[in-house]
Structures are given as C-alpha cells and as structure tokens.
Amino acid sequence: MLADNTCYLELQNILPGRVRSGELMKKHTSWLIGGPADIFAEPASREEMQLTVSYAHERSIPLIIIGAGTNILVSDKGFRGIIIKVGSGLDRISVNDNLITAGAGAKLSRLAAAARDAGLGGFEFLAGIPGTVGGAVVMNAGANGFSVGTLAIEILLLNPDGYFIKKTKDEMKFGYRSSILQDEQTVVMEAVFSCYRRDKEAVREAMAAYIKKRKDTQPLQYPSAGSIFKNPPGDSAGRLIEAAGLKGERVGGAQISMLHANFIVNLGGATACDVLMLIDRARKKVLECFGLELKPEIKVIGCF
Ligand SMILES: Cc1cc2nc3c(=O)[nH]c(=O)nc-3n(C[C@H](O)[C@H](O)[C@H](O)COP(=O)(O)OP(=O)(O)OC[C@H]3O[C@@H](n4cnc5c(N)ncnc54)[C@H](O)[C@@H]3O)c2cc1C
C-alpha cells in the first residue's frame, strides 16, 4: 500500500500533531540533504511507536527508522513510505550504580555527559560523535578503538510486527560499525550499558582531548555525515582516498574534504546525487590505484 493521504489521516489519529506529509528530509540530516518523505512520524512513547510500526507492517508500507540523521544519505527524490524519527519522548537516561539505561532517542552527547556526571568511565570516546543511542547501537558507533557495543549489556527492540523483545550483547553480534540490525524495520527502543567507576575530572579531561582531536582533524564547520567509508583492515580510508589524489575533488556543492579525505562536505546546495557521484569516484579510484574495495559506512535511503 502507498503512504497516501488516507494513511496520513489515519496516522494523525494515532499521533496527533506528530505526523507530516511531504516533509523534506534535509531538515533531519546532518548533511542538510534529502527530498520529501511521503509520511514523516515522530512517535513520543513506546505505545505510539508500537502502533505506528504495526500500522505500517499490517499494510506493507515501506518503513525506515532514523535517529538524528547523522549517518544517512537520503535521495533527492525522498522516500516513498513512512520515515519514523526516534527522538524526544524516547530519550530518557537513568543511572543506577554502574549501569546506564538510555532511550534510543537520547543524544550521544547526553549519554556521555550523564556517565561523566555520575563518575563513570567508558563513554569518553563518544565526545564529539553526533547522533542518538538508537543509531549508535545499529551502527556500533565508535572511535579510538572503543565502541558502543563493548559496553552494551541488553537492548530493547520493537519488532516490525509490533512485539517488544530483548537481545543480549552477544545476540546483537556487534562488529566494526555493524550489528544484526542492518537495513531492517526493527526499532531500537532502549539500551542498557555497563560502565566502570572513574574520577569525574579524568573523564572530563579525556572527553576534552577527544573533542580537540576532532576539531583539529575533521571539517566540523561544514555539514557532513562523518566518515563515508569503513577503514579497511590495517589502513585508513581517508589515507587511501588522499593517496589516490582525490582530496578537494568536487561535484556540484559536494566536496571530498581538504582536511579529512574520508569526509564529504556540503559546501552549500549539495544534492544527494552530487554526494553519491563523489562516493562512486572515490571507490573506483581507490580500487584502480590500490586494488582495495572500500565499503560505505553511511546508509543510503530512497531511490536514485
Ligand atoms: C561530524 C560527524 C562525526 C562522526 N563521527 C563518528 C565517529 O567517530 N564514529 C562513528 O561511529 N560515527 C560517527 N559519525 C556517524 C554518526 O554520528 C553515528 O553513526 C551515529 O551513531 C548515528 O546515529 P543517528 O541517530 O544519527 O543515526 P541515523 O543516521 O539516523 O541512522 C543510522 C542508521 O541507524 C538506523 N537507525 C537509527 N536509529 C534507529 C533506531 N532507533 N532503531 C532502528 N534503527 C535506527 C537508521 O535506519 C540507519 O540505518 C559521525 C557523524 C558526523 C556528522
């Protein structure tokens, strides 16, 4: 079934005021790129999420779940179906001894700050990584050798058919920027993490050092989605793209960053097609020069 006006009106009954039709996804991505979603919904409770997901499932309407949109490239043509944004209302964080329970919509900066304020170590590496807990669980977000999956104990999920289930860390099969939840309609609702006691000041200093490193090495003044490609074993995608001579390469408003070649920045007015062309160019050139096939880290949404 299509996500049409009937669908919009029916969802308005489930989520009054939190459904929009034709919402431009550029408003919900860190790249500031993306065309209209037929339906855009922001459930603000577990029950609303359950009803929305079941609604799409029962009618076989294509569904995509997003968080802060910091790791996605949405087509200029948008998405024919429902996009659910997991955010406010599903962003509670609580600390109990060394355990932190975080709603999927909580920003990673809040999670890192909550750990620091409770005198807990483990999440320092999150300093400067944008996005939400849900997106970070799906992607197993990480930096400097640490990742979210390492600290996870249990994840609460909502299946496409509307049932809640819990998965242990082992069941999530966390790997390098991956988990079992790739390109699925399963929603991450909440995660429980185990941290360890650490002096607040030491946590604060470690976080400040990570942020400084990012400011020095990443083009944070421009809209981007962080690293485009995963690093191949023993090497870095940025180094390979730079060595292939593509630093500064431009298509339309998109550019392979002059500062960090694994970032594609939006200099203004970039389209998803511009970005995709640069991604393709980088992949082909690195393959040609070094015989290495780079694998994208970012997720592409919609048709091109
Ligand atoms: C400047 C910058 C720096 C970055 N640095 C890093 C870094 O150092 N390390 C790193 O790992 N990442 C980094 N990123 C990428 C990004 O911030 C992380 O991957 C983040 O965890 C994505 O979270 P999100 O909420 O934005 O997810 P989104 O981009 O919204 O979604 C990412 C994927 O997760 C899915 N998803 C999101 N939320 C849910 C949910 N609740 N349930 C089910 N599926 C969901 C989406 O469908 C999509 O497949 C960076 C990005 C930027 C812009």
The ligand as an ORCA input file, in Angstrom:
! r2SCAN-3c Opt
* xyz 0 1
  C      30.830     15.142     12.220
  C      30.481     13.668     12.413
  C      31.367     12.842     13.069
  C      31.068     11.481     13.254
  N      31.972     10.701     13.919
  C      31.683      9.392     14.105
  C      32.612      8.551     14.807
  O      33.658      8.967     15.266
  N      32.278      7.250     14.965
  C      31.101      6.736     14.475
  O      30.854      5.530     14.666
  N      30.221      7.504     13.815
  C      30.476      8.806     13.616
  N      29.592      9.599     12.933
  C      28.372      8.985     12.367
  C      27.138      9.003     13.296
  O      27.181     10.099     14.172
  C      26.975      7.719     14.103
  O      26.944      6.573     13.277
  C      25.671      7.774     14.929
  O      25.677      6.706     15.822
  C      24.422      7.692     14.071
  O      23.309      7.964     14.883
  P      21.993      8.645     14.291
  O      20.982      8.697     15.364
  O      22.328      9.912     13.638
  O      21.585      7.547     13.213
  P      20.949      7.831     11.773
  O      21.963      8.476     10.903
  O      19.645      8.495     11.910
  O      20.731      6.325     11.281
  C      21.845      5.469     11.085
  C      21.329      4.046     10.837
  O      20.697      3.565     12.016
  C      19.293      3.300     11.784
  N      18.602      3.775     12.995
  C      18.749      4.958     13.633
  N      18.046      4.973     14.783
  C      17.420      3.768     14.870
  C      16.560      3.161     15.833
  N      16.198      3.783     16.969
  N      16.107      1.913     15.588
  C      16.469      1.246     14.460
  N      17.291      1.758     13.518
  C      17.768      3.013     13.724
  C      18.945      4.046     10.508
  O      17.916      3.403      9.792
  C      20.270      3.970      9.741
  O      20.409      2.715      9.111
  C      29.867     10.965     12.737
  C      28.966     11.806     12.070
  C      29.272     13.144     11.896
  C      28.295     14.042     11.205
*
